[in-house]
């Protein structure tokens, strides 16, 4: 089995496409009802509720679970990505942090409120530390 991607259902495909094209540095293919951003690992599809309903044939409200999802992307430099995202008014859930379990992460929200994580494995596990004294995330 091969995991090939995730689909985000939204009321505003162009807004999420613009956000993720910037965040992921990859172009999207599609239109205002359905678009796909192919990354080296898998694809991120963004579509309207109407497009998803017609594609899948069932109502999304009762079939999509509790929406407790984090989209995770491996990056080369968490701190560099954090600085880049700060310039475009991204809402951060937490600042860049090195975790004792062996990764450095930054978490932020997309325009629909979905949680996104950029992470990088650490060479050796470190204690949980904040990289920045700036607790506002701005």
N, C-alpha and C positions, 0 to 999 in steps of 0.2 A: 504494500500500500504506500502511496506517495501523497503527502499533504501538498496541495497545490495553491491554496489561497483562502482568503476571507472575503465575505461580502458585507458591506455596511449598507443598511437601509436608511434612507434619509428623505427629507422633504425638499432638499435643495442640493441636487447633484453638482451643479457648477461651483457652488461655494466650497463643498468638501473636496472636489477635484482640484481646485486652485490651491487649497491648503495643503493637500497631500503631494501635489506636484512640487511645491516648494520644500516641504519637510523631507520628502524622500529623494528629491533631486532626480526624478524620473518623469517623463511625459506620459500623459494619459491618452488612451484611444477610446473614442465613443462619442456620445452625444449628451443632451441634457436629461435623458432618462436612465442611461446606463453607460458607465465608463470603466475602464480597467487600467490599472497602473502595474506593469510587469516589473518586478524587482528581481535581482539575481536569485533570491530564495524562493519566492512564490508571488502570486498576484494578489492585488487588492482591488476588488470590484466594488463599485459604488453605484447604487441604483435607487430609483424611487420605489415607494411602497406599491404603486400600481404595477410597475415593471416586475417587481419580485412576485407579486400575487399572480400575474399572468404567466410568468416563467414557472413558478412552483405549484400553482394551483391550490394554495391554501391560505387562510387568513394568518397574518403575521402576529397579531396581538395574542392569540392563544397558542401559538406554536414556537415562539422564539425564546422561551426561557426568561431568565431574570436579568439579562444584559450585564452580567458581572464578568466582563471581559477586559483584558489588557492586550493591546496590540504591541508586540515586542519586536524591535529591530536592533540587530547588532551593528554597531558603528565603530569606527577607528578611534575616535576621541570624543568622549561624552562631554567634556568641558567645552571643547570647540563647538560642538553642536548646540550646547546650551547657550553660548554667547550668540551664535547665529540666530537662534529662535527668539532670543530676547529682543532682537531688533524688529520683530514683526508682531509684537504684542500677544504672544502665546501665553495662555493661562497655565502656570506650573502647579502641579500637585505637590512636588517636592524639588528641592535643589539637588544638584549633582552630589551623590553620596557614594562612598566606598563601603561595601558591606562585608561583614565577617564571613559570609558564606561564599565570597569569592567573585563579586562583580561590582562594577561601578555603574550607577544608573542615574537617569533623570527621568521624571514622569511629568507628563503634561496632558492637557485636554485638547481635543479637536473642536471645531466650531459647534458640533452636535453634543459635546460633552463626553465623547468616548475617551477612555484613558489610553494613553500611548506611552510606551517606555522605550528609551534608547539605552542600550547597555553595552558594556565591554567587560569580558572576563579579566580578572586581575591575575597577574603572574603568580602572586602569592596572596592568600587571603589577608586582609587588613581589618582592623577594628572599624566599626561604623563611624564615619567622620563626614562632616559637611565640608565641601570645598570652598564655600563662600560664607562670609559673615553676613551677606545680604539676604535677610530672611523674607523679604517682600516678594522675591521672584521676579521683580521688575527690572 
